[in-house]
Amino acid sequence: MLRAYPGRIRAIVPVYAMSGGTFLALSCDEILLGETACLGPVDPQVGSLFSRGSARAWQEVVRRKGRRADDFSIQMAFLGKQYTQTLERTVDDLLARKVPDPAVRARAVERLTSGEVEHGRPLTVADLRGLGIPVQPLDGRAKALMLDLLTAKNIEGVYAL
């Protein structure tokens, strides 16, 4: 829906936009980050209430156990592979306009979706720029407005929680 909007959309991330928040930010035309703001990996997390982990971890379990792997682990590894492929295509599509070089984009997609780093790992402005993902710092006016919004008790009759 965000990509179909005819105007420009900016993602303003004052602190963290992890996982699903990263998807939202990547869907926007511009990504503005606060001084300590981060995005995060979007690698798939699969499992059940009692046993879950990253798609990459399930694949590693099956690889190590081989024929001794139980049906549940094999199923999670299979689902994880499917989800990873879907996420790779989706992230590649989201980055296509931001990162036109296919080789640079492929490296960014791999880093974001592979489970190479833990799911909760913060990716800083420097990390994101190193991946070729264009992010901009919040300018002074935007920072002041965000601070007012985050700390205000009442802004023009709207109560902040």
URQUI-V955517 format. One record per residue. N is the residue number from 0. PHI is phi in whole degrees, 0 to 359 (NA if undefined). D_LAST is the distance of its C-alpha to the last C-alpha in Angstrom with 1 decimal. Layout:
BEGIN
N;PHI;D_LAST  N;PHI;D_LAST
END
This chain:
BEGIN
0;NA;26.9  1;297;25.5  2;294;29.0  3;277;30.5  4;297;28.4  5;287;31.0  6;265;29.0  7;274;27.6  8;237;24.3  9;251;22.6  10;266;20.5  11;248;18.3  12;247;17.5  13;287;15.9  14;228;16.5  15;238;17.7  16;223;18.7  17;259;20.9  18;54;23.2  19;299;21.7  20;295;19.5  21;295;22.9  22;302;24.4  23;299;21.9  24;298;22.5  25;294;26.2  26;284;26.2  27;272;25.3  28;288;27.9  29;228;26.4  30;236;24.2  31;252;22.7  32;241;21.6  33;294;20.1  34;305;22.6  35;247;21.8  36;285;20.5  37;217;22.4  38;255;23.1  39;219;24.8  40;300;27.8  41;238;27.8  42;297;30.8  43;291;30.9  44;248;30.1  45;231;32.3  46;145;33.4  47;237;32.8  48;302;30.7  49;259;33.3  50;209;34.4  51;216;32.5  52;178;32.6  53;285;33.0  54;304;35.7  55;296;37.6  56;296;37.7  57;296;39.1  58;296;41.7  59;292;42.6  60;301;43.0  61;294;45.4  62;298;47.2  63;288;47.9  64;278;48.8  65;58;50.9  66;292;52.8  67;276;51.3  68;295;47.8  69;280;46.6  70;302;45.8  71;298;42.0  72;297;41.9  73;296;44.1  74;297;42.0  75;295;38.8  76;296;40.6  77;296;41.8  78;299;38.4  79;301;36.9  80;296;39.6  81;299;39.0  82;297;35.2  83;298;35.9  84;298;38.3  85;296;35.9  86;295;33.1  87;301;35.8  88;296;36.7  89;294;33.2  90;294;32.2  91;301;35.6  92;295;34.9  93;295;31.5  94;271;33.1  95;306;36.3  96;280;35.3  97;274;33.7  98;234;36.4  99;291;39.7  100;287;42.0  101;301;42.4  102;291;43.3  103;295;40.3  104;298;38.0  105;299;39.7  106;294;39.0  107;294;35.3  108;300;35.2  109;301;37.0  110;296;34.7  111;283;31.6  112;248;33.0  113;280;35.8  114;81;34.2  115;302;36.1  116;242;33.2  117;298;30.7  118;301;27.9  119;270;25.2  120;292;27.1  121;287;25.1  122;256;27.1  123;283;26.8  124;305;27.7  125;297;31.2  126;300;31.4  127;295;30.3  128;295;32.7  129;298;35.4  130;272;35.0  131;86;35.5  132;273;32.0  133;286;31.1  134;233;27.8  135;238;27.1  136;285;25.1  137;294;22.4  138;283;24.4  139;304;23.7  140;295;22.1  141;297;19.8  142;297;18.8  143;297;18.2  144;296;16.0  145;297;13.9  146;298;13.7  147;301;12.7  148;296;9.9  149;287;8.6  150;250;9.3  151;283;8.9  152;266;7.7  153;209;9.5  154;244;11.2  155;47;14.1  156;84;12.7  157;257;9.6  158;272;6.4  159;278;3.8  160;273;0.0
END
